[in-house]
Amino acid sequence: MKKVADHILSLDPDGKRFAAVLRDTIDQLLNGETTGRYAWEQLFKTEKTHAGTLVEINLQREFKFDDGADVGQHPMDYQILGVDVDCKFSQDFGGWMIPPEAMGHLCLLVWADDLKSKWSAGIFRVREEWLNTGSNRDKKLTLKAKYRMDKVHWLWHEEALPENVLLHLGDATRKQILLEGPRKGQQRVIELFRRVQNRRIGRGAIRTAAKQLDYMARLREGKGRARTVLREEGIIIAGPYSKHRDIACRIGAEVPQRGEFVSFRVAEAMPQHGDRPSVELDGRRWVLAGPEDPVITAPLLPKVTGEEEA
């Protein structure tokens, strides 16, 4: 068990890749660009049931795990360092449904709660004495509550899940962003970055606002597009690129991670700003704007390559 756990940790020491897979999988289920949904509760029952399969598949794609062997009538999901491992996901902590065929084998137990913005993942050796007897039709078993902590080798426990921004906004603000009606995608994206500043915004939220797969078209510089419109209001939209991340870090703003964007308003650095963190752009120094700072046009961010694929 330890060698499997150590191997996974070697692939993802800080858990950011794992967390990103869970964020992307939940967003994949919500399918916001088509449905406009932003909350787990809005999913159909069959979609929630399908979540475990998608987590299993997307983790395998990310970490390149080999296929597992067949154990009786049950195919194990992965083979890691020659060890068969089953992957079980639940949105409810402790709700993992373990098949009887997995007895004696390892399970990768995964939990994510979008409302709490938390996730966990650990390795568990399936033992009969640690399980509740299956009362469902498939005779699947669950881990007894008293063993959930000490019998599972937790790789990560209650780590921060990249935030589903739309889910955690107030109703009034969310309504101001998710404007109803056709041909409002551009305005919704602009409102998202205008009203949710200095906060990491994931691709799922942007796609839900844009209601289109090519959400980046709504973000780029150009007449009527988000970066151009908001720059006139002094607002910069930084993306998950090294140059942008460095600017956000230097100016003291939230730093976008993989697949994320952050908007923040800037002001030209003046003596009254003292030693506030600043960054040089277009030959002038800029600081994060406060409520007292006048609105002036923000500078252009440095061009980056590969923006379309972000």
C-alpha positions in Angstrom: 0.0 0.0 0.0 2.8 2.4 0.9 4.6 2.0 -2.4 1.5 2.8 -4.3 0.8 5.8 -2.1 4.4 7.0 -2.4 4.3 6.7 -6.2 1.1 8.8 -6.5 2.7 11.4 -4.3 5.8 11.4 -6.4 3.6 12.2 -9.5 1.8 15.0 -7.7 3.6 16.2 -4.5 1.2 19.1 -3.7 -2.0 17.5 -5.1 -2.6 20.3 -7.5 -2.9 17.9 -10.5 -5.4 15.7 -8.6 -7.4 18.7 -7.5 -7.5 20.1 -11.1 -8.9 16.8 -12.4 -11.7 16.9 -9.8 -12.5 20.5 -10.7 -12.6 19.7 -14.4 -14.7 16.6 -13.9 -17.3 18.4 -11.9 -17.4 21.1 -14.5 -17.7 18.4 -17.2 -20.7 17.0 -15.5 -22.3 20.4 -15.0 -21.7 21.1 -18.8 -22.3 24.8 -18.1 -21.7 26.0 -21.7 -24.7 24.0 -22.8 -27.0 23.9 -19.7 -26.1 27.0 -17.7 -25.8 24.9 -14.6 -23.4 25.7 -11.8 -24.4 23.5 -8.8 -24.2 19.7 -8.1 -27.8 19.7 -7.0 -28.8 20.7 -10.5 -27.5 17.4 -11.9 -29.8 14.5 -12.8 -29.5 11.4 -10.6 -28.0 9.5 -13.5 -25.4 12.2 -14.0 -24.4 12.0 -10.3 -24.1 8.2 -10.7 -21.8 8.7 -13.7 -19.5 11.0 -11.7 -17.5 8.1 -10.4 -16.8 6.7 -13.8 -15.6 10.1 -15.1 -13.3 10.7 -12.1 -11.8 7.2 -12.7 -11.3 7.9 -16.4 -9.9 11.5 -16.0 -7.5 10.4 -13.3 -6.2 7.7 -15.5 -5.7 10.2 -18.4 -3.9 12.6 -16.1 -1.5 10.1 -14.5 -1.2 7.5 -17.2 -2.1 4.6 -14.9 -2.1 1.2 -16.6 -5.4 -0.7 -16.9 -6.1 -3.1 -14.0 -6.7 -6.8 -14.2 -10.0 -8.6 -14.0 -10.8 -9.9 -10.5 -13.5 -12.4 -10.9 -16.3 -10.6 -12.8 -15.0 -7.2 -11.7 -12.3 -5.4 -13.7 -10.0 -3.4 -11.5 -9.6 0.2 -12.6 -5.8 0.7 -12.5 -2.5 -1.1 -12.1 0.1 1.0 -10.3 3.6 -0.4 -10.0 2.1 -3.8 -10.8 -0.5 -3.5 -8.1 -4.2 -3.6 -9.0 -6.2 -0.6 -7.6 -9.9 0.2 -7.8 -11.0 3.8 -7.9 -14.1 4.9 -5.9 -15.5 8.4 -5.8 -18.2 9.8 -3.7 -19.5 13.3 -3.2 -20.5 12.3 0.3 -17.5 11.5 2.6 -17.8 7.8 3.5 -20.2 7.0 0.6 -17.8 4.9 -1.4 -19.5 1.7 -2.7 -17.0 -1.1 -2.7 -17.7 -4.3 -4.6 -17.2 -7.7 -2.8 -14.7 -8.7 -5.6 -12.3 -6.0 -4.3 -11.9 -7.8 -1.0 -8.2 -7.8 -0.1 -7.3 -5.4 -2.8 -6.4 -1.7 -2.8 -9.0 1.1 -3.4 -8.2 4.7 -4.2 -11.0 6.5 -2.2 -11.8 9.9 -3.6 -14.1 12.5 -2.2 -15.0 16.0 -3.4 -17.6 18.5 -2.2 -18.1 21.5 -4.4 -20.2 23.4 -1.8 -17.4 23.0 0.8 -14.6 23.4 -1.8 -12.8 20.5 -0.2 -11.5 17.1 -1.5 -9.6 14.1 -0.1 -7.9 11.0 -1.6 -6.5 8.0 0.1 -5.5 4.4 -0.3 -7.5 1.7 1.5 -6.8 -2.1 1.8 -10.3 -3.7 1.7 -10.9 -5.9 4.8 -14.2 -7.4 5.6 -14.1 -6.5 9.3 -13.8 -2.8 8.4 -16.9 -2.7 6.2 -20.6 -2.4 6.6 -22.6 -5.3 5.1 -24.0 -4.4 1.7 -27.8 -4.1 1.8 -28.1 -2.9 -1.8 -28.9 -5.1 -4.8 -25.3 -5.3 -5.9 -24.2 -6.2 -2.4 -21.7 -3.4 -2.4 -20.0 -2.5 0.8 -19.2 0.8 2.6 -16.4 1.6 5.0 -17.5 1.8 8.7 -17.4 5.4 9.9 -15.0 4.6 12.8 -12.4 3.3 10.4 -12.5 6.1 7.9 -9.5 7.9 9.3 -7.1 5.3 10.8 -7.6 2.5 8.2 -7.2 4.8 5.1 -3.7 6.0 4.1 -4.8 9.6 3.3 -2.6 11.1 0.6 -4.5 14.4 0.9 -7.3 15.1 3.4 -9.7 18.0 3.2 -7.5 20.0 0.8 -8.9 23.1 -1.0 -10.8 22.3 -4.2 -10.4 25.0 -6.8 -13.5 27.2 -6.2 -16.7 27.0 -8.2 -17.1 30.8 -8.2 -20.6 30.9 -9.5 -21.8 28.5 -6.8 -20.4 30.6 -4.0 -21.6 34.0 -5.1 -24.6 35.7 -3.5 -27.9 35.2 -5.4 -28.1 38.9 -6.4 -24.6 39.0 -7.8 -25.0 35.7 -9.7 -28.2 37.0 -11.2 -26.4 40.2 -12.4 -23.8 38.0 -14.1 -26.0 35.2 -15.6 -28.2 37.5 -17.6 -31.0 35.8 -19.4 -31.7 35.9 -23.1 -29.9 35.1 -26.3 -26.7 36.7 -27.5 -25.7 37.7 -23.9 -22.6 35.6 -23.7 -20.2 38.4 -24.1 -21.9 40.6 -21.6 -22.1 37.8 -19.1 -18.4 37.2 -19.3 -17.7 40.9 -18.9 -20.0 41.1 -15.8 -18.3 38.0 -14.3 -14.9 39.7 -14.4 -16.2 43.1 -13.4 -18.1 41.8 -10.4 -15.8 39.1 -9.2 -12.4 40.7 -8.8 -9.2 39.4 -7.2 -10.6 35.9 -7.0 -9.6 32.9 -9.0 -12.1 32.1 -11.7 -12.0 28.7 -13.3 -12.7 27.7 -16.9 -16.0 26.1 -15.9 -17.4 29.4 -14.6 -16.3 31.3 -17.7 -17.8 28.7 -20.1 -21.1 28.8 -18.1 -21.2 32.5 -18.4 -20.2 32.5 -22.1 -22.4 29.5 -22.9 -20.0 28.4 -25.6 -17.0 26.1 -25.8 -14.8 28.9 -27.3 -15.0 31.0 -24.2 -11.6 32.4 -24.8 -13.0 34.4 -27.8 -15.0 36.4 -25.2 -11.8 37.1 -23.1 -9.3 38.3 -25.7 -8.5 41.8 -26.7 -10.8 43.2 -29.3 -13.8 45.6 -29.8 -16.5 44.7 -27.3 -14.5 41.9 -25.7 -13.8 41.5 -22.0 -10.2 42.5 -21.8 -10.6 45.6 -23.9 -13.9 46.8 -22.3 -12.6 46.2 -18.7 -9.2 47.7 -19.4 -11.0 51.0 -20.0 -12.3 50.7 -16.4 -8.8 50.0 -15.1 -9.4 46.3 -14.8 -6.8 43.7 -15.9 -7.6 40.0 -16.5 -4.5 37.9 -15.8 -4.4 34.3 -17.0 -2.5 31.1 -16.1 0.6 32.1 -17.9 4.0 32.7 -16.4 4.2 36.4 -17.4 0.7 37.1 -16.1 1.2 35.1 -12.9 4.4 37.1 -12.2 2.5 40.4 -12.6 -0.3 39.3 -10.3 2.3 38.1 -7.7 4.3 41.3 -7.8 1.3 43.6 -7.5 -0.2 41.6 -4.6 -3.2 40.2 -6.4 -4.6 36.6 -6.3 -2.4 34.5 -8.6 -4.3 32.4 -11.2 -3.5 28.7 -11.3 -3.9 26.1 -14.1 -7.0 26.9 -16.1 -7.8 30.0 -14.0 -8.1 33.8 -14.6 -8.1 36.7 -12.1 -9.3 40.2 -12.7 -8.2 43.2 -10.6 -8.3 47.0 -10.9 -5.1 48.9 -11.0 -4.0 52.5 -10.4 -0.8 54.3 -11.4 1.6 54.3 -8.4 1.6 57.6 -6.6 3.5 58.9 -3.5 0.3 58.3 -1.4 0.5 54.6 -2.1 3.7 54.4 -0.1 5.4 51.0 -0.3 2.4 49.2 -1.7 3.5 46.3 -4.0 3.8 47.5 -7.5 4.7 46.3 -11.0 6.0 48.1 -14.1 3.9 47.9 -17.3 4.1 50.1 -20.4 6.9 52.2 -18.7 4.8 53.1 -15.7 4.4 51.6 -12.2 1.0 50.3 -11.1 -0.5 49.2 -7.8 -3.8 47.5 -6.9 -6.4 50.2 -6.9 -8.3 51.0 -3.7 -11.8 52.5 -3.6 -10.3 56.0 -3.4 -8.3 55.7 -6.6 -9.8 57.2 -9.7 -10.6 55.0 -12.7 -8.0 55.2 -15.5 -7.3 52.9 -18.4 -5.2 49.9 -17.4 -2.1 48.9 -19.4 -2.0 46.1 -21.8 -0.7 42.8 -20.4 2.3 41.2 -22.1 1.4 38.9 -25.0 1.6 35.2 -24.3 1.7 32.1 -26.6 -0.8 29.2 -26.4 -3.6 31.4 -24.9 -6.2 29.7 -27.1 -5.4 26.3 -25.4 -5.5 27.6 -21.8 
